[in-house]
């Protein structure tokens, strides 16, 4: 315990005014005992702890040599000594050594702090002011000068200004209290705003209940038009069984780039899939031009791919992954209900996309397709995972958009004739909320994102969950905080005002546990926020966390409605089911999947759900749907 007391606060004992005089006394005692000063003599006063005050050092080290030596002579005589002129010079030298070491040690510690601040700010050069107080700094004639000089030598890449505090402990204490009060008020306001984005368990249960109601209404012929959850039949009646065989084309259209694939399925004990693909882009003017221009472009790309594969003029079945809301009355027909994701090609809505594709093929006259299956990417995801796990009867997409599908009992799918077996239903849950079902959960930020979107009032659930919108929600929160002086010291960058500048991938990067705050800062600098602080970085990370958590919980609540319905359909006390999942948000965000799964488990405790990540549901899955359909046709099933 005595040793702990000795070793405690060692750094302070090498620097501060409480111990500086005592260090000088101990050195003088040692020098006297070694016969180097005072003719080897000591006195009881010199041997008494605390008798050499630090204030003596200030007088001895005065800038005027003669005055300093005279002061040293007086101090030593007061200690009962009879010093010579050399003794006075030696004492003055000891004081200088002790105080200089203290100043340099203090400078080294300050330099370490300044480097950390500079690194935190990711700045090439740091400009900073240090407020200084204390009797040694203020009273010692050379301490502050030595300290400042050494700091500038140790951190030449920092422009350091020292500002002496006039009355730190009085005025400073009042200011600390005032600042603390201001910060507490600001923090309370931030949390009040963020609380609007936080959902309670009761609210999540209500989302699940409303989704369940929407599913029931969407399946019924009488109430189908009264709900935003459209429950579209896909005419996919079964999942793969491993006997699928042959070559299939797949076309994956769901954004500004699309893929053409050749998928080779080989049946047998070790069924395998070989895939070849090319990615093509759709120019913005084609996305928003005429339907004829769009489908001519798609057909030209298919022809180019067949040429590339050495299969010019081939006639193959095609799985057409068309990731837009469609009404199907059979597998090889898809009536486009509405464009989403920035597409606005004219003369397409309300028409069969298979016919639009076939008409473009007729105009081209270079190849033919002997069968076309219209595939939703969510269904493709379910089928791909179903190829690996027969228990996979649910598909989920959480990427640029979000959607789900599942195998529903045929007798419940009133829009299709027949009562036997199952059919995969495309929930189209992105539109959940379009009839006001989510109005009481929407915040001012959701409304702002919706108002500025291509389709105001549409896809409300998707706009609270998917990758296309989360970055925009975060950006709107950051703008609100900044305008209220709660972030970035109230200074708004022009780039932050730009719609879409805060990409959803930033959420994943900022929330990644492996990233240090300085990398968060580099993202903020990319947004023109060069003056942001560590506190700003912490708050931005919290905003990202709150927005992503709400998205994952909402997705989990929707999925809970789906799997609980499947359990009740089958009259099972416990349902074991696999969900095939795809989408960049689910796959790349560090916490989305775990939060979604926790929410699902909490809201649907009687369902044991396994999640299987899909590898290319929109390509491989589309081919599998086509293969299953061709297998059924070959067996005489329709």
PAKEGU-821771 format. One line per 3 residues: number of its first residue (from 1); for each residue x, y, z of C-alpha. Coordinates in Angstrom, 1 decimal, m for minus. Example, Ala and Ser with C-alpha at 12.3 -4.5 7.8 and 13.67 -1.06 7.14 Angstrom:
2
1) 12.3/m4.5/7.8  13.7/m1.1/7.1 .
END
This chain:
638
1) 0.0/0.0/0.0  2.9/2.3/0.9  4.5/1.5/m2.5 .
4) 1.2/2.3/m4.3  1.1/5.7/m2.6  4.7/6.4/m3.7 .
7) 4.1/5.4/m7.3  0.7/7.1/m7.5  0.5/10.2/m9.8 .
10) 4.2/10.0/m10.7  3.8/12.2/m13.8  2.2/15.0/m11.7 .
13) 5.0/14.7/m9.1  7.6/15.3/m11.9  5.8/18.5/m13.1 .
16) 3.5/20.3/m10.7  4.2/23.1/m8.3  3.3/20.9/m5.3 .
19) 6.4/18.8/m5.8  8.9/21.0/m7.8  10.5/22.7/m4.7 .
22) 10.7/19.3/m2.9  12.6/17.9/m5.9  15.1/20.7/m5.7 .
25) 15.6/20.2/m1.9  16.2/16.5/m2.3  18.8/17.2/m5.0 .
28) 20.6/19.8/m2.8  20.7/17.3/0.1  22.3/14.7/m2.2 .
31) 24.8/17.1/m3.5  25.7/18.3/0.0  26.2/14.7/1.2 .
34) 28.4/14.1/m1.8  30.6/17.0/m0.7  29.7/19.0/m3.9 .
37) 27.9/22.0/m2.2  27.8/23.8/1.1  31.2/22.3/2.1 .
40) 29.4/19.0/2.6  27.2/20.4/5.4  23.4/20.1/5.8 .
43) 21.1/21.8/8.3  17.9/20.5/10.0  15.9/23.0/7.9 .
46) 17.4/21.6/4.6  16.6/18.1/5.8  12.9/19.0/6.6 .
49) 10.4/17.9/4.0  8.5/20.8/2.4  10.9/23.5/3.6 .
52) 12.1/24.4/0.0  8.9/26.0/m1.4  8.3/26.0/m5.2 .
55) 7.9/29.8/m4.9  11.7/30.0/m4.1  12.3/28.6/m7.6 .
58) 10.4/31.4/m9.2  12.6/34.1/m7.4  15.8/32.2/m8.0 .
61) 15.1/31.7/m11.7  14.3/35.4/m12.4  15.5/36.7/m15.7 .
64) 18.2/38.9/m14.1  21.2/36.8/m13.1  22.4/39.0/m10.2 .
67) 19.0/39.3/m8.7  18.5/35.5/m9.1  21.8/34.7/m7.3 .
70) 21.0/37.2/m4.5  17.6/35.5/m4.1  19.3/32.1/m4.0 .
73) 21.7/33.4/m1.3  18.8/34.6/0.8  16.8/31.4/0.5 .
76) 19.8/29.2/1.5  20.7/31.4/4.5  17.0/31.1/5.6 .
79) 17.6/27.4/5.6  20.5/27.9/8.1  23.3/27.5/5.4 .
82) 26.3/29.7/4.8  26.5/29.5/0.9  29.3/30.6/m1.2 .
85) 28.8/32.3/m4.6  29.4/28.9/m6.3  26.7/27.3/m4.0 .
88) 24.2/30.0/m5.2  25.1/29.3/m8.9  24.7/25.5/m8.3 .
91) 21.3/26.0/m6.6  20.1/28.2/m9.4  21.3/25.6/m12.0 .
94) 19.4/22.8/m10.1  16.2/24.9/m10.1  16.6/25.5/m13.9 .
97) 17.1/21.7/m14.6  14.0/20.7/m12.5  11.7/23.3/m14.0 .
100) 12.9/22.8/m17.6  12.3/19.0/m17.3  8.8/19.7/m16.0 .
103) 8.1/22.0/m18.9  9.3/19.5/m21.5  7.4/16.6/m19.9 .
106) 4.3/18.7/m20.0  5.0/19.6/m23.6  5.4/15.9/m24.6 .
109) 2.1/15.0/m23.0  0.4/17.9/m24.8  2.0/16.9/m28.1 .
112) 0.4/13.5/m27.8  m3.0/15.0/m27.1  m2.6/17.4/m30.1 .
115) m1.6/14.5/m32.4  m4.7/12.5/m31.3  m7.0/15.5/m32.0 .
118) m5.3/16.1/m35.4  m5.8/12.4/m36.3  m9.4/12.5/m35.1 .
121) m10.1/15.4/m37.4  m8.2/13.6/m40.2  m6.5/17.0/m40.8 .
124) m3.1/17.5/m42.5  m2.5/20.6/m40.3  m4.2/21.4/m37.0 .
127) m5.0/24.9/m35.9  m5.8/25.0/m32.2  m5.8/27.2/m29.1 .
130) m4.8/25.8/m25.7  m6.3/27.6/m22.6  m3.6/27.5/m19.8 .
133) m3.9/28.2/m16.1  m2.0/27.4/m12.9  0.5/29.0/m10.6 .
136) 3.6/27.4/m12.2  2.5/28.4/m15.7  1.6/31.9/m14.7 .
139) 4.3/32.7/m12.1  7.5/30.9/m13.1  9.5/33.3/m15.3 .
142) 10.5/30.7/m17.9  8.1/27.8/m17.7  5.5/28.9/m20.2 .
145) 8.1/29.9/m22.8  9.9/26.6/m22.5  6.6/24.6/m22.7 .
148) 5.4/26.4/m25.8  8.7/26.1/m27.6  8.9/22.4/m27.0 .
151) 5.3/21.8/m28.0  6.0/23.5/m31.4  9.1/21.4/m31.9 .
154) 7.3/18.2/m31.1  4.2/18.9/m33.3  5.4/21.1/m36.2 .
157) 2.2/20.2/m38.2  0.1/21.9/m35.6  m0.4/25.7/m35.3 .
160) m0.8/26.1/m31.6  m1.8/29.2/m29.8  m1.7/29.5/m26.0 .
163) m4.2/31.6/m24.2  m3.7/32.3/m20.5  m6.9/32.1/m18.4 .
166) m7.5/35.2/m16.3  m9.6/33.5/m13.6  m10.3/29.9/m14.6 .
169) m11.6/28.4/m11.4  m14.2/31.1/m10.8  m15.4/32.3/m14.2 .
172) m14.5/28.9/m15.7  m16.7/27.0/m13.2  m19.6/29.2/m14.1 .
175) m18.9/28.7/m17.8  m18.7/24.9/m17.4  m22.0/24.9/m15.7 .
178) m23.5/27.1/m18.5  m22.0/24.9/m21.2  m23.2/21.7/m19.5 .
181) m26.7/23.1/m19.3  m26.7/24.1/m23.0  m25.3/20.7/m24.0 .
184) m27.8/18.9/m21.8  m30.6/20.9/m23.4  m29.3/20.2/m26.9 .
187) m28.9/16.5/m26.2  m32.5/16.3/m24.9  m33.7/18.0/m28.1 .
190) m31.7/15.5/m30.2  m33.1/12.6/m28.4  m36.6/14.0/m28.6 .
193) m36.2/14.1/m32.4  m34.6/10.7/m32.7  m37.4/9.2/m30.5 .
196) m39.8/9.8/m33.3  m37.8/7.3/m35.3  m37.7/4.7/m32.5 .
199) m40.5/2.1/m32.4  m41.8/0.4/m29.3  m42.7/m3.3/m29.2 .
202) m46.4/m2.3/m29.1  m46.0/m0.3/m32.3  m44.2/m3.2/m34.0 .
205) m47.0/m5.6/m33.0  m49.4/m3.1/m34.5  m47.4/m3.0/m37.8 .
208) m47.5/m6.8/m37.8  m51.3/m6.8/m37.2  m51.9/m4.3/m40.0 .
211) m49.8/m6.2/m42.4  m51.7/m9.4/m41.6  m55.0/m7.5/m42.2 .
214) m53.6/m6.3/m45.6  m52.6/m9.8/m46.6  m56.1/m11.2/m45.9 .
217) m57.7/m8.3/m47.8  m55.3/m8.7/m50.7  m56.0/m12.4/m51.1 .
220) m59.8/m11.9/m51.2  m61.5/m11.2/m54.5  m64.0/m8.9/m52.8 .
223) m61.5/m6.8/m50.9  m58.5/m7.0/m53.2  m58.9/m3.3/m54.3 .
226) m59.3/m2.1/m50.7  m55.7/m2.7/m49.6  m52.2/m1.6/m50.5 .
229) m50.9/m5.1/m50.1  m51.7/m6.6/m53.5  m50.9/m10.3/m53.0 .
232) m50.2/m10.9/m56.6  m50.4/m14.6/m57.8  m47.1/m15.7/m59.5 .
235) m48.4/m19.0/m61.0  m45.3/m20.7/m59.5  m46.8/m23.8/m58.0 .
238) m43.8/m25.7/m56.6  m40.2/m25.3/m55.6  m37.3/m27.1/m57.4 .
241) m36.8/m30.9/m56.7  m33.4/m31.4/m58.3  m34.7/m33.0/m61.6 .
244) m34.5/m29.8/m63.6  m32.3/m30.1/m66.6  m31.3/m28.1/m69.7 .
247) m30.1/m24.7/m70.9  m32.1/m21.6/m70.0  m31.7/m17.9/m70.7 .
250) m32.4/m15.4/m67.9  m33.0/m11.7/m68.2  m32.7/m9.7/m65.0 .
253) m34.2/m6.2/m65.3  m34.7/m4.1/m62.2  m32.5/m1.0/m62.5 .
256) m30.4/1.1/m64.7  m28.2/m1.9/m65.5  m29.4/m5.4/m66.3 .
259) m28.0/m8.8/m67.0  m28.4/m11.5/m69.6  m27.5/m15.0/m68.4 .
262) m27.1/m18.5/m69.8  m27.9/m21.0/m67.0  m27.1/m24.7/m67.5 .
265) m28.9/m27.0/m65.1  m27.7/m30.6/m64.8  m29.9/m33.0/m62.8 .
268) m28.8/m36.1/m60.9  m27.5/m36.8/m57.4  m25.1/m33.9/m57.6 .
271) m27.3/m31.4/m59.4  m25.2/m28.4/m60.5  m25.7/m25.0/m62.1 .
274) m23.3/m23.4/m64.5  m23.8/m19.7/m65.3  m22.5/m17.2/m67.9 .
277) m23.5/m13.6/m67.9  m23.0/m10.1/m69.3  m24.1/m6.8/m67.8 .
280) m25.6/m4.1/m69.9  m26.6/m0.6/m69.1  m29.8/1.2/m69.9 .
283) m29.3/4.9/m70.7  m31.4/7.4/m68.7  m33.1/8.6/m71.9 .
286) m34.1/5.0/m72.7  m35.5/4.4/m69.2  m37.7/7.4/m69.6 .
289) m38.3/7.2/m73.4  m40.9/5.1/m75.2  m41.6/1.4/m74.4 .
292) m40.6/0.4/m77.9  m37.2/2.0/m77.5  m36.7/0.3/m74.1 .
295) m37.6/m3.2/m75.3  m35.7/m2.8/m78.6  m32.6/m2.0/m76.5 .
298) m33.2/m5.1/m74.3  m33.6/m7.4/m77.3  m30.4/m5.9/m78.9 .
301) m28.5/m6.8/m75.7  m29.9/m10.4/m75.7  m28.8/m10.8/m79.4 .
304) m25.3/m9.5/m78.4  m25.1/m12.0/m75.6  m26.1/m15.0/m77.8 .
307) m23.5/m13.9/m80.3  m20.9/m13.6/m77.4  m21.9/m17.2/m76.3 .
310) m21.7/m18.6/m79.9  m25.4/m19.3/m79.8  m26.7/m16.9/m82.5 .
313) m30.2/m17.9/m83.7  m30.8/m20.2/m80.7  m34.4/m20.8/m79.4 .
316) m34.4/m21.2/m75.6  m36.8/m20.8/m72.7  m36.3/m17.5/m70.9 .
319) m36.8/m16.6/m67.3  m37.6/m12.8/m67.3  m36.9/m11.3/m63.9 .
322) m39.0/m8.2/m64.1  m38.7/m6.4/m60.8  m41.7/m4.2/m61.1 .
325) m45.3/m4.7/m59.9  m47.1/m7.0/m62.3  m50.5/m8.6/m62.5 .
328) m50.2/m12.2/m63.7  m53.0/m14.5/m64.9  m50.4/m17.1/m66.0 .
331) m46.7/m17.7/m65.7  m45.9/m16.4/m69.2  m47.8/m13.2/m68.9 .
334) m47.2/m10.1/m66.8  m49.3/m6.9/m66.9  m47.2/m4.0/m65.7 .
337) m49.2/m2.2/m63.0  m46.7/0.8/m62.6  m43.1/1.7/m63.1 .
340) m40.9/2.1/m60.1  m37.1/2.7/m59.5  m36.8/5.7/m61.8 .
343) m38.4/4.0/m65.0  m40.9/6.0/m66.9  m41.0/4.4/m70.4 .
346) m44.3/5.3/m72.1  m46.9/2.9/m73.4  m46.0/0.1/m71.0 .
349) m48.2/0.4/m67.9  m51.2/m1.8/m68.3  m49.6/m4.0/m71.0 .
352) m48.1/m7.5/m71.0  m44.3/m7.2/m70.8  m43.9/m10.7/m72.4 .
355) m45.8/m9.4/m75.5  m43.7/m6.2/m75.5  m40.6/m8.4/m75.4 .
358) m41.8/m10.8/m78.2  m42.8/m7.9/m80.4  m39.3/m6.4/m80.1 .
361) m37.9/m9.9/m81.0  m40.1/m9.9/m84.1  m38.8/m6.5/m85.1 .
364) m35.2/m7.8/m84.6  m35.7/m11.2/m86.2  m32.4/m12.6/m85.0 .
367) m33.5/m15.2/m82.4  m36.6/m16.7/m80.8  m37.7/m17.6/m77.3 .
370) m39.8/m20.8/m77.1  m41.2/m20.0/m73.6  m41.0/m16.9/m71.4 .
373) m41.7/m17.0/m67.6  m42.2/m13.6/m65.9  m40.4/m13.8/m62.7 .
376) m40.3/m11.5/m59.7  m36.9/m11.2/m58.1  m38.3/m12.1/m54.7 .
379) m39.7/m15.4/m56.1  m36.4/m16.0/m57.9  m34.6/m15.6/m54.5 .
382) m37.0/m18.2/m52.9  m36.5/m20.6/m55.7  m32.7/m20.3/m55.7 .
385) m32.6/m21.1/m51.9  m35.3/m23.8/m52.4  m32.8/m25.5/m54.7 .
388) m30.5/m25.8/m51.7  m33.1/m26.2/m48.9  m36.5/m27.8/m49.5 .
391) m37.9/m26.0/m46.5  m37.4/m22.6/m48.2  m40.9/m21.3/m48.9 .
394) m40.4/m17.6/m48.3  m38.4/m15.1/m50.4  m37.3/m11.7/m49.1 .
397) m35.5/m8.9/m50.8  m33.9/m6.0/m48.8  m31.8/m4.0/m51.2 .
400) m32.6/m1.0/m53.3  m36.2/m1.9/m52.8  m37.9/m4.4/m50.5 .
403) m40.5/m7.2/m51.1  m41.5/m10.6/m49.9  m43.2/m13.7/m51.3 .
406) m44.4/m17.0/m49.8  m46.2/m20.3/m50.6  m49.9/m19.7/m49.9 .
409) m52.6/m22.3/m49.8  m54.4/m22.3/m53.2  m57.9/m22.2/m51.6 .
412) m57.0/m18.8/m50.1  m55.8/m17.3/m53.4  m59.2/m16.2/m54.6 .
415) m57.9/m14.4/m57.7  m57.0/m17.8/m59.2  m59.3/m20.7/m60.0 .
418) m58.5/m24.0/m58.1  m58.2/m25.1/m54.5  m55.6/m27.8/m54.4 .
421) m51.9/m27.4/m53.5  m49.9/m24.2/m53.1  m49.0/m21.1/m55.1 .
424) m46.3/m18.6/m54.5  m47.8/m15.2/m53.8  m45.9/m11.9/m54.4 .
427) m46.9/m9.8/m51.4  m45.6/m6.5/m53.0  m45.3/m5.2/m49.5 .
430) m43.3/m2.2/m50.6  m46.6/m0.5/m51.2  m47.9/m1.3/m47.7 .
433) m48.9/2.1/m46.2  m50.1/3.6/m49.5  m53.7/3.6/m48.1 .
436) m52.5/5.3/m44.9  m51.8/2.2/m42.8  m48.4/3.7/m41.7 .
439) m49.3/7.3/m41.3  m49.1/7.3/m37.5  m45.6/5.8/m37.7 .
442) m44.2/8.2/m40.4  m42.1/11.1/m39.2  m41.4/14.5/m40.7 .
445) m38.3/13.0/m42.3  m40.3/10.2/m44.0  m42.8/12.7/m45.4 .
448) m39.9/14.9/m46.7  m38.3/11.9/m48.5  m41.7/10.9/m49.9 .
451) m42.5/14.4/m51.1  m39.2/14.6/m53.0  m39.4/11.1/m54.5 .
454) m40.4/10.1/m58.0  m43.7/8.6/m56.7  m45.1/10.7/m53.8 .
457) m47.5/8.8/m51.7  m46.4/5.4/m53.2  m44.3/2.6/m51.8 .
460) m44.4/4.0/m48.2  m43.2/0.9/m46.4  m40.4/0.5/m48.9 .
463) m39.4/4.1/m48.3  m38.9/3.4/m44.6  m36.9/0.2/m45.1 .
466) m34.9/0.0/m48.4  m31.5/1.0/m49.4  m32.8/3.5/m52.0 .
469) m34.2/5.8/m49.2  m32.4/5.2/m45.9  m29.5/7.5/m46.8 .
472) m32.0/10.2/m47.7  m33.8/9.8/m44.3  m30.5/10.2/m42.5 .
475) m29.6/13.3/m44.6  m32.9/14.9/m43.7  m32.3/14.3/m40.0 .
478) m28.8/15.7/m40.3  m30.2/18.8/m42.0  m32.8/19.3/m39.3 .
481) m30.2/18.9/m36.6  m27.8/21.4/m38.3  m30.5/24.0/m38.9 .
484) m31.3/23.8/m35.2  m27.7/24.2/m34.2  m27.6/20.7/m32.8 .
487) m24.9/19.4/m35.2  m21.8/20.7/m37.1  m22.1/23.9/m35.0 .
490) m25.1/24.9/m37.1  m22.9/25.2/m40.3  m24.6/23.6/m43.3 .
493) m22.5/22.5/m46.2  m23.9/22.9/m49.7  m23.2/19.3/m50.5 .
496) m25.4/18.1/m47.6  m28.3/20.0/m49.2  m28.0/17.8/m52.4 .
499) m30.6/15.1/m52.6  m29.1/11.6/m52.7  m25.6/12.7/m51.6 .
502) m25.7/10.6/m48.4  m25.6/7.2/m49.9  m27.1/4.2/m48.0 .
505) m23.7/2.5/m48.3  m22.4/5.2/m45.9  m24.8/3.8/m43.2 .
508) m23.1/0.4/m43.5  m19.6/1.9/m43.4  m20.4/4.3/m40.5 .
511) m22.0/1.5/m38.5  m19.3/m1.0/m39.2  m17.7/m1.9/m35.8 .
514) m14.3/m2.1/m37.5  m14.3/1.6/m38.5  m12.7/4.2/m36.2 .
517) m14.3/7.6/m35.9  m11.8/9.2/m38.1  m13.1/7.2/m41.0 .
520) m16.6/8.4/m40.2  m15.1/11.9/m40.4  m13.6/11.2/m43.9 .
523) m17.2/10.4/m45.1  m18.4/13.7/m43.5  m15.5/15.5/m45.3 .
526) m16.7/14.0/m48.6  m20.0/15.7/m47.8  m18.2/19.0/m47.4 .
529) m18.3/19.0/m43.6  m14.6/19.7/m43.1  m15.1/21.4/m39.7 .
532) m16.9/18.5/m38.1  m15.8/17.3/m34.6  m15.6/13.9/m32.9 .
535) m18.9/14.7/m31.2  m20.5/15.3/m34.6  m19.2/11.9/m35.8 .
538) m20.7/10.2/m32.7  m24.0/11.8/m33.4  m24.0/11.0/m37.1 .
541) m23.3/7.4/m36.2  m26.2/7.4/m33.7  m28.6/8.8/m36.4 .
544) m27.5/6.1/m38.8  m28.0/3.4/m36.2  m31.5/4.7/m35.3 .
547) m32.7/4.9/m38.9  m31.2/1.4/m39.8  m32.6/m0.2/m36.7 .
550) m36.1/1.1/m37.4  m35.9/m0.2/m41.0  m34.8/m3.7/m39.7 .
553) m37.5/m3.8/m37.1  m40.2/m2.8/m39.6  m39.0/m5.5/m42.0 .
556) m39.0/m8.0/m39.1  m42.6/m7.1/m38.2  m43.7/m7.6/m41.8 .
559) m42.0/m11.0/m42.0  m43.5/m12.0/m38.7  m47.0/m11.4/m40.3 .
562) m46.1/m13.7/m43.2  m44.6/m16.6/m41.3  m47.3/m16.5/m38.6 .
565) m49.9/m16.7/m41.3  m48.2/m19.7/m42.8  m48.1/m21.4/m39.4 .
568) m51.8/m20.7/m38.9  m52.7/m21.9/m42.5  m51.1/m25.2/m41.6 .
571) m52.6/m25.5/m38.1  m49.2/m26.0/m36.6  m48.2/m25.0/m33.1 .
574) m44.6/m24.6/m34.2  m43.5/m23.8/m37.8  m40.0/m24.6/m39.1 .
577) m39.4/m22.6/m42.2  m36.5/m21.2/m44.2  m36.4/m17.7/m45.7 .
580) m34.3/m17.1/m48.8  m32.9/m13.6/m48.6  m31.1/m11.3/m51.1 .
583) m30.3/m7.6/m51.3  m27.3/m5.4/m50.6  m28.7/m3.8/m47.5 .
586) m29.3/m7.2/m45.8  m26.0/m8.6/m46.9  m23.7/m5.6/m46.3 .
589) m25.1/m3.7/m43.3  m23.3/m5.0/m40.1  m26.5/m5.1/m37.9 .
592) m29.6/m5.1/m40.2  m29.9/m8.9/m40.4  m29.5/m9.5/m36.6 .
595) m32.0/m6.8/m35.6  m34.5/m8.0/m38.2  m34.2/m11.6/m36.9 .
598) m34.5/m10.5/m33.3  m37.6/m8.6/m34.1  m39.1/m11.6/m36.0 .
601) m38.3/m14.0/m33.2  m40.0/m11.6/m30.7  m43.1/m11.0/m32.7 .
604) m43.6/m14.6/m34.0  m42.2/m16.8/m31.2  m44.0/m19.9/m32.5 .
607) m42.0/m19.9/m35.8  m38.4/m21.2/m36.0  m37.0/m19.3/m39.0 .
610) m33.7/m20.1/m40.7  m32.3/m17.5/m43.1  m30.4/m18.6/m46.2 .
613) m28.6/m16.0/m48.3  m29.5/m16.3/m51.9  m26.7/m16.3/m54.5 .
616) m28.2/m14.7/m57.6  m32.0/m15.3/m57.2  m32.8/m13.0/m60.1 .
619) m30.6/m14.9/m62.5  m30.3/m18.5/m61.3  m33.7/m18.3/m59.7 .
622) m35.4/m17.1/m62.9  m33.9/m20.0/m64.8  m35.1/m22.4/m62.0 .
625) m38.6/m21.1/m62.2  m38.6/m21.6/m66.0  m37.1/m25.0/m65.6 .
628) m39.7/m26.1/m63.0  m42.4/m24.8/m65.4  m40.9/m26.6/m68.4 .
631) m40.6/m29.8/m66.2  m44.3/m29.5/m65.3  m45.3/m28.9/m69.0 .
634) m43.2/m32.0/m70.0  m45.1/m34.0/m67.4  m48.4/m32.7/m68.7 .
637) m49.0/m30.4/m65.8  m50.5/m26.9/m66.3 .
END
